Structures are given as C-alpha cells and as structure tokens.
Amino acid sequence: MHASSTHLPLQGIRVIDLSTVLFGPYASRWLADHGADVIKVEAPEGDTTRHGGVSREPGMAGSFLTLNRNKRSVVLDLKQPAARDALLKLLEGADVFMHNIRPHKMRAMGLDPETLCERFPRLVYASLTGFSEDGPYSGLPAYDDIIQGMCGLADLMQRQTGEAQYLPTVAADKVCGLIGAQAILTAVLARERTGQGQHVEVPMFECMVDFTLLEHRVGHAFVPPEGEVGYSRVLARWRRPYRTLDGHLCVMPYSTAQWHRFFNELGHPELVSDPRFTDMAARTRNIEALLTLVAEVIARRTSQEWLDILRRLDIPVGPVITLEGLSDDPHLRAVGLFQHVEDADGKGAASLSSSGVRFNGAAPRIRTARRLGEDTRHVLAEAGFEPSQIDALLRSGAAKETTH
C-alpha cells in the first residue's frame, strides 16, 4: 500500500536545496520522501552524481535516481546576479533553505545565513558542511573518505583488523544526511511554535565523532578517565558472521537467558555457571573466548539447521544476504520495500528502495528523479515570474531548462 503525496506529514513544506553529491541530497531526499516539496537548484552542469555510474540516458545515473527522487529540478547559474535574484524570489515562499557549500563561497554570493535569516526571519537555513565554522578546520573541503579517517572509523578498523580501512559504504555521508534531516525538522517544529526561523549547522566531522564514540568512549567518559577507549565486544576479532557447513550466519545471543538456552542446546550446561560467562560484565571481559567458542560450534552444522534451532530458542539469528539477494528477500518483497517507477524517459522502469517508514500503514509513493532543469519554468512561474521574465533568464543563461 502506498500513501498519496498529499497525505504525507511534510506536505506543504517547501525546501530550496542547493546541495550536491550525497550528504545534502540524502538529507533532502528524506524530506521529499515524506511529503516536502523539495526544489533542487543545480548549476548549469548539474550535480556530479548525475554522471556517476550506470545510466540509460546522459545525466540520469542510477545513483542520482536513488538520491534525488521526489524532487523538482531547477537550474540557476548563481554566478550571475539575475540568477541570485531569482533564488531570493524562490526563498520568499520557502520554509527551508539548505546547502553543502563551504561558508566563504556562500558569503561571496551574499547567501550567508546572517544575510538571509535577517531578510527571511521565518526561514530555516541549514548549512551542511564538513566542519563547524568555529574551529580551525572551518572551510576545509571534506568528503566521506576524509571524515571516516578523521572521526575514528578508520582507527576502529585498524584496531580490529590490523589495518586502517574505510567502511565499504559512504557511512559519514549517509549518517550525517539523516542527522541533517532530523535537525532541519527540529528547527521547522520550533518555527511552527515560535514563528522564528534559525540557522542550523550540521558539520560532518563533529557529528561523526559523536556517532563513533557513542559506545567507544567507554572509560574516557569519566574525568579523569577510568579506562581505555574502545568497546571490546564490538572490536573483538570474532565479531563477524560465523562460518557454517555451507555458508555464513549471523548469531547474537544477548541476554543471560539467551546464553543459557544456547549453552543447554549445545549440551554443555556447565557453561551456564562458568564464571567467565555468568553475566554481561563477565562475558564482555572474556568476549574473545566466548565468540571463539561460538564460532567452533556454529561451524559444525548447516545454516538452515542453525536457523531452525535458534529461532525455536528465540535467539536472534539471521542469514547473510548478498546485495543481489536483497531484491528477492521474501520479507522485503512482502512489505514492498522496492517500488517500480517509470523512469525519466518513459521507456522503462526504475526499481528503487523506499525508506521503510510507513504512515498509517502506507509507504510514501516514489516519483522518479527529474532531468536537469526540467521544472525550471514551472517553479519560476510559481514564484511570480512573468513568462517574459522567465524567457529573459533563459536567454541570458542565468537559468536553464530541459524540455522533452
């Protein structure tokens, strides 16, 4: 079941989005998926993700379709004063203005938060940047790789594997995109209560340090420190899917009762009273020995045998599903996570994963991403521009549209 866009919680909220690549577009995608009218303002060359990876037509790569669905596309060349004036006209009817452009560049264009928040006091202005403006890293360029290395994620990999590595996903971009969407909505809620907008700053470095240290601060949460950093259970060498006779399986007894059921099923009730494993604190101190034991036992049976046993015992367990296998997973198929939508050229379909969130039992319906500048004329007309004014912007190159 899919929810109509007119019945979604953010219906009526208008967002002007200058962000590009992944961090900002992922944040605005969450707003768009849940009903906000997100107007993606791009430079004449378009967002770089339009051109990355597999595509059916130029400028409509698969990753762009995933990140920029449910949005409208407007092209303005903000290097030109007429385009900046057009952007300000759009902001007159906007609730949120967001970007991931470095602060000094926004100031050079007269689009800094001080200027715009004074001009539009109800506006929520969101800066999605690499680093907060208050510190010495302010204004430095930042991408996911840089932030993963700086925030401690690469160090966690080194502690576990012996080699500094990035996680094989753009974790910083995606986590901070979710934080950005949450922060924007928090400010919108405050504006609805007070009538006053505000500047929201979402710096990747600081957000990811908080994210990384959540469980790994450990003894350093105290002053003076009471122990080392690093949560031992998570960093244990054996914390990985277990090898079975015919594949791999994820197994996670957590509570003491679950461990007792597991030990009894193994035919080793003496482990229940083993002082190394009697409670969570003891298991954490002896995590390497515990997980080594589990690995040895799991390797003796097939994946399906263990799935049947552990589900009977109500112990958390799950298969290792490949990226390709996700599309055919029976649960995901049953709940309709993947939606088939007509692609931009109307000659085929795109299969896009929804967010998983439902409202009154219905998932938001997905609309495909738009061609570069496909909505320029319509959005400018909505903002009050006369047809002759729009034509002049297009002739000058301050604006651009794609027709089909």
Buried (B, 14 or more C-beta within 10 A) or exposed (E): EEBEBEEBBBEEBBBBBBBBBBBBBBBBBBBBBBBBBBBBBBBBEBBEBBBEEEBBEEBBBBBBBBBBBBBBBBBBBBEBEBBBEBBBBBBEBBBBBBBBBBBEEBEEBEBBBEBBBEEBEBBBBBBBBBBBBEEEBBBEEBBBEBBBBBBBBBBBBEBBEEEBBBEEEBBBBBBBBEBBBEBBBEBBEBBEEEEEBBBBBBBBBBBBBEBBBEEBBBEBEEEEEEEEBBBBBEBBEBBEBBEBEEEEBEBEBEEBEBBBBBBEBBEEEEBBEBEEBBEEEBBEBBBBBBBBBBBEBBEEBEBBBBBEBBEEBEBEBEBBEEEEEEEEBEEBEEEEBBBEBEBBEEEEEBEBEBEEEBEEEEBBBBBBBBBBBBBBBEBBEBBEBEEEBBEBBBEEBBBBBBEE
